[in-house]
Amino acid sequence: MTELLGCKKMLNFTIFIKQRNNFKSSVLKFWQLIIAVTILKIMQQLQLLDLNQRRKLVPNPNYIKIFFGKILYHSGCHALNFSSNVLIFLTFVFNVVFLKSFDMQNKPLHIVAFDNPFPANYGGAIDVFYKIKALYELGFDIYLHCFITSNDEVASELKKLTRAVYLYQKNRNPFFLFSSFPFSVKSRFQKDLLTNIKTVDAPVLFEGLQSTMVLHNQDFGNRKLFLRLHNLENHYYNGLASSETNWLKKRLYQLEAKKYEHYLEILNRFKTVFTLSILETEAVNKLANNAQYIPVFHGNTTLKDMSEFGNYGFYHGDLRLADNKKAASFLIECFKEISDYSLIIASNNGKNYIENQIKNTPNISFATIDNDLHLAQLLHDAQINVMLSFQQSGTKLKLVNALFNSRFCLINKNMVDDERLLSLCEIATSKTEFITKINTLKTKPFRNANRSDVLLEVLNDAENAKKMADFLN
């Protein structure tokens, strides 16, 4: 009987222990659920903040551990032997989700630009501005240094993307024409640039060879130096000289090209040179073997929906540049022989230059571009974007915008040398070929085909920024 009572007590005790363990397990699961919901709510709120606001809220990874530790402590989970591995995991997730890259948070970077990149209204400025935006979104703290002539305002769009912006006046001393350095390089140097770069120990990305004069006045020691090559400037200035009709300007361009031929030796100073075209990549690798092809940054993220037909042929560009003026004149001569189809030439300048050539040619007109929305509408309504260049100098932004925002692109091969992008275009090399293809495309229905897949692979700003970041680290 005594043994029976002992067994009964033991059974009751076992049941009690099991119930207590079940209770503890239920409490643990309950608190785990409460914590998961709490963290989810916090994440939802933080997701509404931009990256800078997130950084200000959580400036140091150690604060994140303290933050989650307090949640666990006040929830009583410390008493439930909550694994420290969970805390580590939550910290990692927080970094990845909100700072977007665990290794990138608060990563400082100097960018020395040849011009103020905002407003981003021409090719070079567009590449610089959208590169800054893409690197900022990866978690870089950007210290931007700009050489300017008149645009001395720092736009709010730039302030949002940078930790600090410094402006330096270009020195256009005419005696610099007699320097052994290219004039466009010599004119971009101020002592304040050295001082400001020294205040933050970080890699330096130079935008264009024009911005590198400081390297001849300062030893940067072990600091990592990078270059975004916007052109092989000797080729670029020789191209300008060949298109220029003014004798003095032609000679000055030729002189600048000659100086840049010697100046290219500076390419060896950089850890990596980020190139814009296949041609430039091959040339830099022959000279310094440090090139990395990163296509142009442009700000487009999706392709615009297009109907099958547009209404006219379209060309746009900066008509202060000799190459663009020559291209516009070439297209005018083509469309004079296609009298039943319209050509619109659009620019912020050059109206008199164009209108003097199109008198008594009713199918050709000039449009002054009012703003970005106006240009977007002109692209949207165009059937054929006709573009050509008389010099090889990287990928032209006007082609990139047309591929994302319009229909057919009829070009010559100087517009781009990436075969993947060339496959999306119609190619012509002579006046006869341009006229023949215009007559074909003007009545051909537009189909998107694989354009979206190619563009979002080759010209993806976010992915190209990640490739660049791998080197900047």
Stockholm file with secondary structure:
# STOCKHOLM 1.0

chainA/1-473         MTELLGCKKMLNFTIFIKQRNNFKSSVLKFWQLIIAVTILKIMQQLQLLDLNQRRKLVPNPNYIKIFFGKILYHSGCHALNFSSNVLIFLTFVFNVVFLKSFDMQNKPLHIVAFDNPFPANYGGAIDVFYKIKALYELGFDIYLHCFITSNDEVASELKKLTRAVYLYQKNRNPFFLFSSFPFSVKSRFQKDLLTNIKTVDAPVLFEGLQSTMVLHNQDFGNRKLFLRLHNLENHYYNGLASSETNWLKKRLYQLEAKKYEHYLEILNRFKTVFTLSILETEAVNKLANNAQYIPVFHGNTTLKDMSEFGNYGFYHGDLRLADNKKAASFLIECFKEISDYSLIIASNNGKNYIENQIKNTPNISFATIDNDLHLAQLLHDAQINVMLSFQQSGTKLKLVNALFNSRFCLINKNMVDDERLLSLCEIATSKTEFITKINTLKTKPFRNANRSDVLLEVLNDAENAKKMADFLN
#=GR chainA/1-473 SS CHHHHHHHHHHHHHHHHHHHHHHHHHHHHHHHHHHHHHHHHHHHHHTTSCHHHHHHHSCSHHHHHHHHHHHHHHTTGGGGTCCHHHHHHHHHHHHHHHSSCTTTTTEEEEEEESSCCCSCCSHHHHHHHHHHHHHHHTTEEEEEEEEESSCCCCCHHHHTTCSEEEEEECCCCGGGGGSSSCHHHHTSCCHHHHHHHHTSCCCEEEESGGGCGGGGTCCCTTCCEEEECCCCHHHHHHHHHHHCCSHHHHHHHHHHHHHHHHHGGGGGGCSEEEESSHHHHHHHHHHTSCEEECCCCCCCCSCCCCCSCCSSEEEECCTTSHHHHHHHHHHHHHHTTCTTSCEEEEESSCHHHHHTTCTTCTTEEEEECCSHHHHHHHHHHCSEEEECCSSCCSCCHHHHHHHHHSSEEEECGGGCCCHHHHTTSEECCSHHHHHHHHHHHTTSCCCCTTHHHHHHHHSCHHHHHHHHHHHHC
#=GC SS_cons         CHHHHHHHHHHHHHHHHHHHHHHHHHHHHHHHHHHHHHHHHHHHHHTTSCHHHHHHHSCSHHHHHHHHHHHHHHTTGGGGTCCHHHHHHHHHHHHHHHSSCTTTTTEEEEEEESSCCCSCCSHHHHHHHHHHHHHHHTTEEEEEEEEESSCCCCCHHHHTTCSEEEEEECCCCGGGGGSSSCHHHHTSCCHHHHHHHHTSCCCEEEESGGGCGGGGTCCCTTCCEEEECCCCHHHHHHHHHHHCCSHHHHHHHHHHHHHHHHHGGGGGGCSEEEESSHHHHHHHHHHTSCEEECCCCCCCCSCCCCCSCCSSEEEECCTTSHHHHHHHHHHHHHHTTCTTSCEEEEESSCHHHHHTTCTTCTTEEEEECCSHHHHHHHHHHCSEEEECCSSCCSCCHHHHHHHHHSSEEEECGGGCCCHHHHTTSEECCSHHHHHHHHHHHTTSCCCCTTHHHHHHHHSCHHHHHHHHHHHHC
//
